[in-house]
């Protein structure tokens, strides 16, 4: 929060776009894709002709209308407002114990704020990490002074503006207006093609089929957006380069813990722990019908990286191998 100067927040410096012959239009909202005439319509009424079009509208924070004065954390002004709130040492109520809620709670309590977290589920990050690892994180937050309320069935009464962190929603309005196939995200193939000719989509707004995980997924992390954006870009440019066949991966820093996760939060029926659960470093593996589908490591990034390679290479590995810290996963992950 606040470690990167505003002037360095852009993905690329403005002169790079000019050198590449890219016309960059900022502050102009598109209101219609104009599929029939192949002319996108801007809010000003200006039209922009196109041969191929990519929708990369991302996602927006899910809002709670009942809390009209709530803070959200999605855009830069949101971050600046939250930083000022924490910097004053104000009390902070956080609605939601997902990744954003837990990370903000960790920062705020270490800055001297009194922090209350309210979560509807029985443990933090329950849907992704499960009850065991969720309970471990709950204990970590409580040990640092966070007042954690779980299984909350109604919105709490709070004095100041709370931070709402209850997930995100893909910005599919343009796609829906154009009657593209949408199901909790714009449906695309491995190359980012939508249901309309020459119309592509990439990033948080998409829902795509992963051959590796054998499921249609939506991933909200810059690593996926970066890789998918590249794959869509080369396809739109006419390349036949195969798209990346990767397992999604992300991380979360909370206190002195680095939580790394490889997978897509798909349902599992068995977990296996490598190391001593609750005593970092350790990793939890998630299996479905005996197949490794995800891994979550606490201060154990090497194991998660190797598990990711195992999944990407579709290597069959026994439960005993996963559980045994003395068994080296590297030869299997890097044949």
C-alpha positions as CSV (number, residue, x, y, z in Angstrom):
1,X,0.0,0.0,0.0
2,X,1.7,3.2,-1.2
3,X,5.1,1.6,-2.1
4,X,4.8,2.3,-5.8
5,X,4.7,5.9,-7.0
6,X,1.6,6.9,-9.0
7,X,3.8,7.7,-12.0
8,X,4.9,4.1,-12.2
9,X,1.5,2.4,-11.9
10,X,1.0,2.1,-15.7
11,X,1.8,-1.2,-17.3
12,X,3.9,0.5,-19.9
13,X,5.2,4.1,-20.3
14,X,3.1,6.3,-22.7
15,X,6.0,6.6,-25.2
16,X,6.0,2.8,-25.7
17,X,2.5,2.8,-27.1
18,X,3.5,5.6,-29.5
19,X,6.6,3.6,-30.6
20,X,4.5,0.5,-31.3
21,X,1.9,2.5,-33.2
22,X,-0.8,1.9,-30.7
23,X,-3.5,4.5,-30.2
24,X,-4.3,4.6,-26.5
25,X,-7.6,6.3,-25.5
26,X,-8.0,6.8,-21.8
27,X,-11.2,8.0,-20.1
28,X,-13.4,6.9,-23.0
29,X,-16.1,4.4,-22.1
30,X,-17.3,1.9,-24.7
31,X,-21.1,1.4,-24.6
32,X,-21.7,-1.0,-27.5
33,X,-19.5,-3.4,-29.4
34,X,-21.3,-2.7,-32.7
35,X,-21.1,-6.3,-33.9
36,X,-23.2,-5.9,-37.1
37,X,-21.3,-2.9,-38.4
38,X,-18.0,-3.8,-36.7
39,X,-17.9,-0.3,-35.2
40,X,-17.6,0.0,-31.4
41,X,-19.7,2.9,-30.0
42,X,-18.2,5.2,-27.3
43,X,-20.1,7.1,-24.7
44,X,-19.4,10.3,-26.6
45,X,-21.1,8.9,-29.6
46,X,-17.9,8.4,-31.5
47,X,-17.5,5.1,-33.3
48,X,-14.3,3.1,-33.7
49,X,-14.1,0.5,-36.6
50,X,-12.6,-2.8,-35.8
51,X,-11.4,-6.0,-37.6
52,X,-10.9,-8.0,-34.4
53,X,-12.0,-7.0,-31.0
54,X,-10.9,-8.0,-27.5
55,X,-13.0,-7.5,-24.3
56,X,-10.8,-7.1,-21.3
57,X,-13.1,-5.3,-18.9
58,X,-12.0,-7.3,-15.8
59,X,-14.2,-7.5,-12.8
60,X,-15.7,-5.2,-10.2
61,X,-16.0,-5.6,-6.4
62,X,-19.3,-7.2,-5.4
63,X,-21.3,-4.5,-3.5
64,X,-23.7,-4.6,-0.6
65,X,-26.5,-2.1,-1.2
66,X,-27.4,-2.2,2.5
67,X,-24.1,-0.5,3.3
68,X,-24.2,2.7,1.4
69,X,-21.1,4.2,3.0
70,X,-18.9,1.1,2.8
71,X,-15.4,1.1,1.5
72,X,-14.3,-1.3,-1.3
73,X,-10.8,-2.2,-2.6
74,X,-10.7,-2.4,-6.3
75,X,-9.5,0.9,-7.8
76,X,-6.6,3.3,-6.9
77,X,-8.9,5.8,-5.1
78,X,-10.3,2.9,-3.0
79,X,-6.7,2.0,-1.9
80,X,-5.9,5.6,-1.1
81,X,-9.0,6.0,1.0
82,X,-8.3,2.8,2.9
83,X,-4.7,3.8,3.5
84,X,-5.8,7.0,5.0
85,X,-8.3,5.2,7.3
86,X,-5.6,2.8,8.5
87,X,-3.0,5.5,8.8
88,X,-5.2,7.4,11.3
89,X,-5.5,4.2,13.4
90,X,-9.2,4.1,13.0
91,X,-11.2,1.1,14.1
92,X,-12.0,-1.1,11.1
93,X,-14.8,-3.5,10.4
94,X,-14.2,-5.9,7.5
95,X,-17.1,-7.7,5.9
96,X,-15.8,-10.9,4.4
97,X,-12.8,-13.2,5.3
98,X,-11.6,-14.0,1.8
99,X,-8.1,-13.1,0.5
100,X,-8.7,-9.3,0.4
101,X,-10.4,-9.2,3.8
102,X,-7.7,-11.3,5.5
103,X,-4.9,-9.3,3.9
104,X,-6.4,-5.9,4.8
105,X,-7.1,-7.2,8.4
106,X,-3.4,-8.3,8.7
107,X,-2.1,-4.9,7.5
108,X,-4.5,-2.9,9.6
109,X,-3.9,-4.7,12.9
110,X,-0.2,-4.4,12.5
111,X,-0.6,-0.7,12.0
112,X,-2.3,-0.5,15.4
113,X,-6.0,-0.5,14.3
114,X,-8.6,-2.4,16.2
115,X,-9.9,-4.8,13.6
116,X,-13.2,-6.8,13.5
117,X,-13.8,-9.3,10.7
118,X,-17.3,-10.6,10.0
119,X,-17.6,-13.7,7.8
120,X,-20.7,-15.7,6.9
121,X,-18.9,-19.0,6.5
122,X,-17.5,-21.1,9.3
123,X,-13.9,-20.4,8.5
124,X,-11.9,-17.9,6.5
125,X,-11.4,-18.9,2.8
126,X,-13.4,-22.0,3.4
127,X,-14.4,-22.6,-0.2
128,X,-10.9,-22.5,-1.5
129,X,-8.8,-23.9,1.4
130,X,-11.3,-26.1,3.3
131,X,-12.1,-26.2,7.0
132,X,-8.8,-27.4,8.3
133,X,-6.5,-24.8,6.7
134,X,-9.3,-22.2,7.2
135,X,-9.3,-22.9,10.9
136,X,-5.5,-22.5,11.0
137,X,-5.7,-19.1,9.4
138,X,-8.5,-18.1,11.8
139,X,-6.2,-18.9,14.7
140,X,-3.3,-17.0,13.2
141,X,-5.5,-13.8,12.8
142,X,-6.8,-14.1,16.4
143,X,-3.3,-14.6,17.7
144,X,-2.4,-11.2,16.2
145,X,-5.4,-9.5,17.8
146,X,-8.0,-9.6,15.1
147,X,-11.6,-9.8,16.5
148,X,-12.9,-12.5,14.2
149,X,-16.6,-13.3,13.9
150,X,-17.4,-16.5,11.9
151,X,-20.8,-17.9,10.8
152,X,-22.4,-14.4,10.8
153,X,-25.9,-14.6,9.5
154,X,-26.7,-10.9,9.3
155,X,-24.8,-7.7,8.5
156,X,-23.3,-6.3,11.7
157,X,-24.1,-2.8,13.1
158,X,-20.9,-0.8,12.8
159,X,-19.9,2.8,13.7
160,X,-17.7,3.8,10.9
161,X,-17.6,2.8,7.2
162,X,-16.7,-0.9,6.9
163,X,-14.6,-2.4,4.3
164,X,-16.7,-4.8,2.2
165,X,-14.6,-7.7,0.7
166,X,-17.2,-10.2,-0.5
167,X,-15.8,-11.2,-3.8
168,X,-16.0,-9.8,-7.3
169,X,-18.3,-9.9,-10.4
170,X,-17.1,-10.1,-14.0
171,X,-17.9,-6.9,-16.0
172,X,-20.0,-8.7,-18.7
173,X,-22.4,-5.9,-19.5
174,X,-21.0,-5.2,-23.0
175,X,-20.9,-8.9,-23.8
176,X,-24.5,-9.4,-22.6
177,X,-25.7,-6.4,-24.7
178,X,-24.0,-8.0,-27.7
179,X,-25.7,-11.4,-26.9
180,X,-22.4,-13.2,-26.5
181,X,-22.4,-16.5,-24.5
182,X,-22.1,-15.6,-20.8
183,X,-22.2,-17.9,-17.8
184,X,-20.7,-16.2,-14.7
185,X,-18.1,-14.8,-17.1
186,X,-17.7,-14.5,-20.9
187,X,-17.4,-18.0,-22.3
188,X,-14.2,-18.4,-24.3
189,X,-12.1,-21.2,-25.8
190,X,-8.4,-21.8,-25.1
191,X,-7.5,-19.0,-27.5
192,X,-9.9,-16.5,-26.0
193,X,-12.5,-16.7,-28.8
194,X,-16.0,-15.8,-27.8
195,X,-19.3,-17.0,-29.4
196,X,-19.1,-14.2,-32.0
197,X,-16.7,-14.2,-35.0
198,X,-13.5,-12.1,-34.5
199,X,-14.5,-11.2,-30.9
200,X,-12.1,-12.3,-28.2
201,X,-12.0,-11.8,-24.4
202,X,-9.2,-12.1,-21.8
203,X,-8.6,-11.8,-18.1
204,X,-10.9,-11.7,-15.1
205,X,-14.0,-11.3,-17.3
206,X,-13.7,-14.7,-18.9
207,X,-14.7,-18.2,-18.0
208,X,-12.7,-20.8,-19.9
209,X,-12.3,-24.5,-20.1
210,X,-9.1,-25.9,-18.6
211,X,-8.1,-29.2,-20.1
212,X,-5.7,-29.8,-17.3
213,X,-8.4,-29.4,-14.6
214,X,-11.2,-30.8,-16.8
215,X,-13.5,-28.0,-15.8
216,X,-14.6,-24.5,-16.9
217,X,-13.1,-22.0,-14.6
218,X,-12.8,-18.2,-13.9
219,X,-9.6,-17.0,-12.4
220,X,-9.2,-13.7,-10.7
221,X,-5.4,-13.1,-10.6
222,X,-3.0,-11.0,-12.7
223,X,-0.9,-14.1,-13.5
224,X,-3.8,-15.6,-15.4
225,X,-4.8,-12.3,-17.0
226,X,-1.2,-11.8,-18.2
227,X,-0.8,-15.2,-19.7
228,X,-4.3,-15.3,-21.2
229,X,-3.8,-11.7,-22.6
230,X,-0.6,-12.8,-24.4
231,X,-2.3,-15.9,-25.8
232,X,-5.2,-13.9,-27.1
233,X,-3.0,-11.2,-28.5
234,X,-0.9,-13.6,-30.6
235,X,-4.0,-15.3,-31.8
236,X,-5.6,-12.0,-32.9
237,X,-2.4,-11.2,-34.7
238,X,-2.7,-14.4,-36.7
239,X,-0.3,-16.8,-34.9
240,X,-1.0,-20.5,-34.6
241,X,1.0,-20.7,-31.4
242,X,-0.7,-23.1,-28.9
243,X,-2.1,-21.4,-25.8
244,X,-0.5,-22.0,-22.4
245,X,-1.9,-25.1,-20.7
246,X,-1.2,-24.1,-17.1
247,X,-2.6,-24.6,-13.6
248,X,-3.6,-21.2,-12.1
249,X,-1.3,-20.0,-9.3
250,X,-1.4,-17.1,-6.8
251,X,-0.2,-16.1,-3.4
252,X,-1.3,-14.1,-0.3
253,X,1.0,-12.5,2.3
254,X,-0.5,-12.3,5.8
255,X,1.8,-11.3,8.7
256,X,5.0,-13.4,8.4
257,X,3.1,-16.1,6.4
258,X,3.3,-16.5,2.6
259,X,0.3,-18.6,1.4
260,X,0.8,-20.0,-2.1
261,X,-2.0,-21.8,-4.0
262,X,-2.0,-23.8,-7.2
263,X,-5.4,-24.8,-8.6
264,X,-8.8,-23.3,-9.2
265,X,-10.8,-24.0,-6.0
266,X,-12.5,-27.0,-7.5
267,X,-14.4,-29.5,-5.3
268,X,-12.2,-32.1,-3.6
269,X,-12.9,-35.3,-1.6
270,X,-9.5,-35.8,0.2
271,X,-6.6,-33.8,1.6
272,X,-3.1,-34.9,2.3
273,X,-0.6,-32.8,4.3
274,X,3.2,-32.7,3.7
275,X,5.0,-31.5,6.8
276,X,3.6,-30.8,10.3
277,X,0.2,-29.2,9.8
278,X,0.1,-25.8,11.5
279,X,3.9,-25.5,11.8
280,X,5.3,-23.8,8.7
281,X,6.6,-24.8,6.3
282,X,3.8,-27.2,5.3
283,X,1.6,-27.9,2.3
284,X,-1.9,-29.3,1.9
285,X,-2.7,-31.3,-1.2
286,X,-6.3,-31.5,-2.5
287,X,-7.4,-34.6,-4.4
288,X,-10.5,-35.6,-6.3
289,X,-11.0,-39.3,-6.8
290,X,-7.3,-39.8,-6.2
291,X,-6.2,-37.1,-8.7
292,X,-4.2,-34.1,-7.5
293,X,-6.2,-30.9,-8.3
294,X,-4.7,-28.3,-6.0
295,X,-2.0,-27.5,-3.4
296,X,-1.8,-24.8,-0.8
297,X,1.5,-24.2,1.0
298,X,2.3,-22.0,4.0
299,X,5.9,-20.7,3.7
300,X,6.5,-23.6,1.4
301,X,6.6,-22.2,-2.1
302,X,9.0,-24.8,-3.5
303,X,6.5,-27.6,-2.8
304,X,3.6,-25.7,-4.3
305,X,5.7,-25.0,-7.5
306,X,6.6,-28.7,-7.8
307,X,2.9,-29.7,-7.2
308,X,1.9,-27.3,-10.0
309,X,4.3,-28.9,-12.4
310,X,3.0,-32.4,-11.4
311,X,-0.5,-31.3,-12.3
312,X,0.6,-29.6,-15.6
313,X,2.5,-32.8,-16.7
314,X,-0.4,-35.0,-15.5
315,X,2.1,-37.1,-13.5
316,X,0.5,-39.8,-11.4
317,X,1.8,-39.8,-7.9
318,X,0.8,-41.8,-4.9
319,X,-0.6,-40.5,-1.6
320,X,2.4,-41.8,0.2
321,X,4.8,-39.8,-2.1
322,X,2.8,-36.6,-1.5
323,X,2.8,-37.0,2.3
324,X,6.4,-38.0,2.7
325,X,8.6,-34.9,3.1
326,X,11.7,-37.0,2.3
327,X,10.4,-37.9,-1.1
328,X,11.8,-35.5,-3.6
329,X,9.0,-34.2,-6.0
330,X,11.5,-32.6,-8.3
331,X,12.4,-35.5,-10.6
332,X,8.7,-36.2,-11.2
333,X,7.9,-32.5,-11.7
334,X,10.9,-31.9,-14.0
335,X,11.4,-35.1,-15.9
